[in-house]
């Protein structure tokens, strides 16, 4: 498995935990909003900063897609 895939799994699991969701629920939400590939492709930024920064960015993307 690639380092990007490893980190993506880690990100989903930590995000799910922070949001009191399951990883499956998070992935379903991201897929339904068309965000999964975008978030996956943010590896270069997300893996070097605090996870909370990535969470904030993801929340902003979700809000933008829902609004």
N, CA and C atoms as an extended XYZ file, in Angstrom:
201
Properties=species:S:1:pos:R:3:atomname:S:1:resname:S:1:resid:I:1 pbc="F F F"
N         0.848       -1.174        0.000 N   UNK     1
C         0.000        0.000        0.000 CA  UNK     1
C         0.895        1.239        0.000 C   UNK     1
N         0.469        2.256       -0.708 N   UNK     2
C         1.264        3.477       -0.814 CA  UNK     2
C         1.172        4.297        0.475 C   UNK     2
N         2.120        5.206        0.646 N   UNK     3
C         2.094        6.085        1.818 CA  UNK     3
C         0.859        6.975        1.791 C   UNK     3
N         0.417        7.355        0.598 N   UNK     4
C        -0.788        8.159        0.462 CA  UNK     4
C        -2.025        7.394        0.934 C   UNK     4
N        -2.116        6.139        0.528 N   UNK     5
C        -3.251        5.305        0.939 CA  UNK     5
C        -3.226        5.058        2.443 C   UNK     5
N        -2.045        4.782        2.984 N   UNK     6
C        -1.922        4.589        4.433 CA  UNK     6
C        -2.398        5.823        5.191 C   UNK     6
N        -1.958        6.989        4.742 N   UNK     7
C        -2.343        8.222        5.416 CA  UNK     7
C        -3.838        8.488        5.252 C   UNK     7
N        -4.375        8.221        4.078 N   UNK     8
C        -5.795        8.440        3.832 CA  UNK     8
C        -6.642        7.603        4.794 C   UNK     8
N        -6.271        6.372        4.993 N   UNK     9
C        -6.986        5.504        5.933 CA  UNK     9
C        -6.887        6.075        7.345 C   UNK     9
N        -5.679        6.492        7.718 N   UNK    10
C        -5.463        7.104        9.034 CA  UNK    10
C        -6.339        8.354        9.184 C   UNK    10
N        -6.362        9.194        8.150 N   UNK    11
C        -7.148       10.427        8.174 CA  UNK    11
C        -8.639       10.128        8.342 C   UNK    11
N        -9.143        9.187        7.575 N   UNK    12
C       -10.558        8.818        7.701 CA  UNK    12
C       -10.870        8.339        9.114 C   UNK    12
N       -10.020        7.483        9.657 N   UNK    13
C       -10.265        6.930       10.988 CA  UNK    13
C       -10.242        8.014       12.059 C   UNK    13
N        -9.272        8.913       11.997 N   UNK    14
C        -9.184        9.986       12.994 CA  UNK    14
C       -10.328       10.990       12.832 C   UNK    14
N       -10.678       11.313       11.583 N   UNK    15
C       -11.782       12.237       11.329 CA  UNK    15
C       -13.085       11.632       11.853 C   UNK    15
N       -13.303       10.376       11.578 N   UNK    16
C       -14.511        9.688       12.058 CA  UNK    16
C       -14.583        9.730       13.575 C   UNK    16
N       -13.468        9.460       14.211 N   UNK    17
C       -13.423        9.487       15.675 CA  UNK    17
C       -13.763       10.890       16.196 C   UNK    17
N       -13.202       11.907       15.575 N   UNK    18
C       -13.440       13.288       16.007 CA  UNK    18
C       -14.898       13.710       15.815 C   UNK    18
N       -15.556       13.133       14.825 N   UNK    19
C       -16.934       13.503       14.498 CA  UNK    19
C       -17.960       12.515       15.050 C   UNK    19
N       -17.496       11.554       15.857 N   UNK    20
C       -18.381       10.519       16.410 CA  UNK    20
C       -19.142        9.786       15.314 C   UNK    20
N       -18.409        9.422       14.278 N   UNK    21
C       -18.958        8.672       13.151 CA  UNK    21
C       -18.089        7.436       12.950 C   UNK    21
N       -18.544        6.534       12.096 N   UNK    22
C       -17.696        5.423       11.694 CA  UNK    22
C       -16.920        5.841       10.441 C   UNK    22
N       -15.831        5.166       10.188 N   UNK    23
C       -15.057        5.449        8.979 CA  UNK    23
C       -15.921        5.204        7.739 C   UNK    23
N       -16.765        4.198        7.788 N   UNK    24
C       -17.656        3.903        6.665 CA  UNK    24
C       -18.628        5.061        6.420 C   UNK    24
N       -19.160        5.648        7.481 N   UNK    25
C       -20.068        6.788        7.338 CA  UNK    25
C       -19.339        7.986        6.727 C   UNK    25
N       -18.113        8.224        7.179 N   UNK    26
C       -17.320        9.339        6.653 CA  UNK    26
C       -17.061        9.139        5.169 C   UNK    26
N       -16.611        7.955        4.804 N   UNK    27
C       -16.315        7.694        3.395 CA  UNK    27
C       -17.577        7.837        2.535 C   UNK    27
N       -18.698        7.364        3.038 N   UNK    28
C       -19.963        7.503        2.303 CA  UNK    28
C       -20.314        8.977        2.115 C   UNK    28
N       -20.130        9.780        3.166 N   UNK    29
C       -20.401       11.213        3.080 CA  UNK    29
C       -19.482       11.867        2.052 C   UNK    29
N       -18.174       11.608        2.152 N   UNK    30
C       -17.214       12.203        1.227 CA  UNK    30
C       -17.514       11.783       -0.207 C   UNK    30
N       -17.839       10.507       -0.407 N   UNK    31
C       -18.178       10.014       -1.752 CA  UNK    31
C       -19.412       10.732       -2.299 C   UNK    31
N       -20.438       10.876       -1.465 N   UNK    32
C       -21.684       11.479       -1.927 CA  UNK    32
C       -21.505       12.947       -2.303 C   UNK    32
N       -20.524       13.604       -1.685 N   UNK    33
C       -20.257       15.010       -1.974 CA  UNK    33
C       -19.165       15.205       -3.027 C   UNK    33
N       -18.610       14.096       -3.509 N   UNK    34
C       -17.549       14.185       -4.510 CA  UNK    34
C       -16.232       14.684       -3.951 C   UNK    34
N       -15.987       14.432       -2.668 N   UNK    35
C       -14.783       14.945       -2.015 CA  UNK    35
C       -13.676       13.921       -1.813 C   UNK    35
N       -13.967       12.658       -1.971 N   UNK    36
C       -12.992       11.615       -1.638 CA  UNK    36
C       -11.683       11.792       -2.390 C   UNK    36
N       -11.732       11.940       -3.695 N   UNK    37
C       -10.500       12.080       -4.479 CA  UNK    37
C        -9.774       13.378       -4.151 C   UNK    37
N       -10.525       14.438       -3.914 N   UNK    38
C        -9.916       15.720       -3.562 CA  UNK    38
C        -9.141       15.592       -2.261 C   UNK    38
N        -9.768       14.997       -1.261 N   UNK    39
C        -9.124       14.822        0.043 CA  UNK    39
C        -7.916       13.891       -0.083 C   UNK    39
N        -8.064       12.809       -0.821 N   UNK    40
C        -6.944       11.880       -1.031 CA  UNK    40
C        -5.765       12.612       -1.661 C   UNK    40
N        -6.048       13.457       -2.633 N   UNK    41
C        -4.991       14.171       -3.353 CA  UNK    41
C        -4.337       15.276       -2.530 C   UNK    41
N        -4.873       15.588       -1.369 N   UNK    42
C        -4.293       16.611       -0.496 CA  UNK    42
C        -3.203       16.054        0.414 C   UNK    42
N        -2.780       14.830        0.165 N   UNK    43
C        -1.769       14.172        0.999 CA  UNK    43
C        -0.566       15.067        1.280 C   UNK    43
N        -0.005       15.683        0.256 N   UNK    44
C         1.222       16.471        0.416 CA  UNK    44
C         1.058       17.591        1.432 C   UNK    44
N        -0.134       18.130        1.552 N   UNK    45
C        -0.388       19.191        2.532 CA  UNK    45
C        -0.786       18.602        3.874 C   UNK    45
N        -1.748       17.689        3.847 N   UNK    46
C        -2.323       17.183        5.090 CA  UNK    46
C        -1.335       16.387        5.943 C   UNK    46
N        -0.425       15.659        5.344 N   UNK    47
C         0.430       14.800        6.163 CA  UNK    47
C         1.516       15.568        6.909 C   UNK    47
N         1.716       16.847        6.580 N   UNK    48
C         2.767       17.614        7.265 CA  UNK    48
C         2.207       18.627        8.260 C   UNK    48
N         0.902       18.734        8.357 N   UNK    49
C         0.324       19.690        9.296 CA  UNK    49
C        -0.493       18.961       10.349 C   UNK    49
N        -0.972       19.714       11.333 N   UNK    50
C        -1.802       19.124       12.375 CA  UNK    50
C        -3.071       18.557       11.750 C   UNK    50
N        -3.502       17.420       12.244 N   UNK    51
C        -4.724       16.810       11.714 CA  UNK    51
C        -5.915       17.741       11.843 C   UNK    51
N        -5.939       18.525       12.907 N   UNK    52
C        -7.053       19.444       13.109 CA  UNK    52
C        -7.157       20.453       11.961 C   UNK    52
N        -6.026       20.829       11.373 N   UNK    53
C        -6.058       21.723       10.215 CA  UNK    53
C        -6.720       21.033        9.030 C   UNK    53
N        -6.394       19.773        8.834 N   UNK    54
C        -7.026       19.000        7.766 CA  UNK    54
C        -8.520       18.861        8.043 C   UNK    54
N        -8.884       18.595        9.295 N   UNK    55
C       -10.294       18.465        9.663 CA  UNK    55
C       -11.047       19.761        9.359 C   UNK    55
N       -10.449       20.898        9.711 N   UNK    56
C       -11.084       22.189        9.440 CA  UNK    56
C       -11.280       22.390        7.940 C   UNK    56
N       -10.274       22.039        7.164 N   UNK    57
C       -10.350       22.171        5.715 CA  UNK    57
C       -11.454       21.275        5.148 C   UNK    57
N       -11.508       20.050        5.624 N   UNK    58
C       -12.526       19.097        5.180 CA  UNK    58
C       -13.924       19.604        5.568 C   UNK    58
N       -14.062       20.105        6.784 N   UNK    59
C       -15.356       20.654        7.215 CA  UNK    59
C       -15.780       21.808        6.315 C   UNK    59
N       -14.832       22.656        5.944 N   UNK    60
C       -15.131       23.777        5.035 CA  UNK    60
C       -15.599       23.258        3.673 C   UNK    60
N       -14.945       22.212        3.172 N   UNK    61
C       -15.353       21.638        1.893 CA  UNK    61
C       -16.754       21.046        1.983 C   UNK    61
N       -17.038       20.362        3.075 N   UNK    62
C       -18.362       19.762        3.272 CA  UNK    62
C       -19.424       20.841        3.330 C   UNK    62
N       -19.165       21.876        4.088 N   UNK    63
C       -20.115       22.990        4.212 CA  UNK    63
C       -20.358       23.639        2.847 C   UNK    63
N       -19.284       23.821        2.099 N   UNK    64
C       -19.416       24.418        0.773 CA  UNK    64
C       -20.219       23.564       -0.166 C   UNK    64
N       -20.099       22.256       -0.082 N   UNK    65
C       -20.843       21.345       -0.940 CA  UNK    65
C       -22.309       21.267       -0.527 C   UNK    65
N       -22.576       21.390        0.774 N   UNK    66
C       -23.952       21.303        1.249 CA  UNK    66
C       -24.695       22.610        1.100 C   UNK    66
N       -23.943       23.729        1.174 N   UNK    67
C       -24.572       25.051        1.143 CA  UNK    67
C       -24.898       25.435       -0.230 C   UNK    67
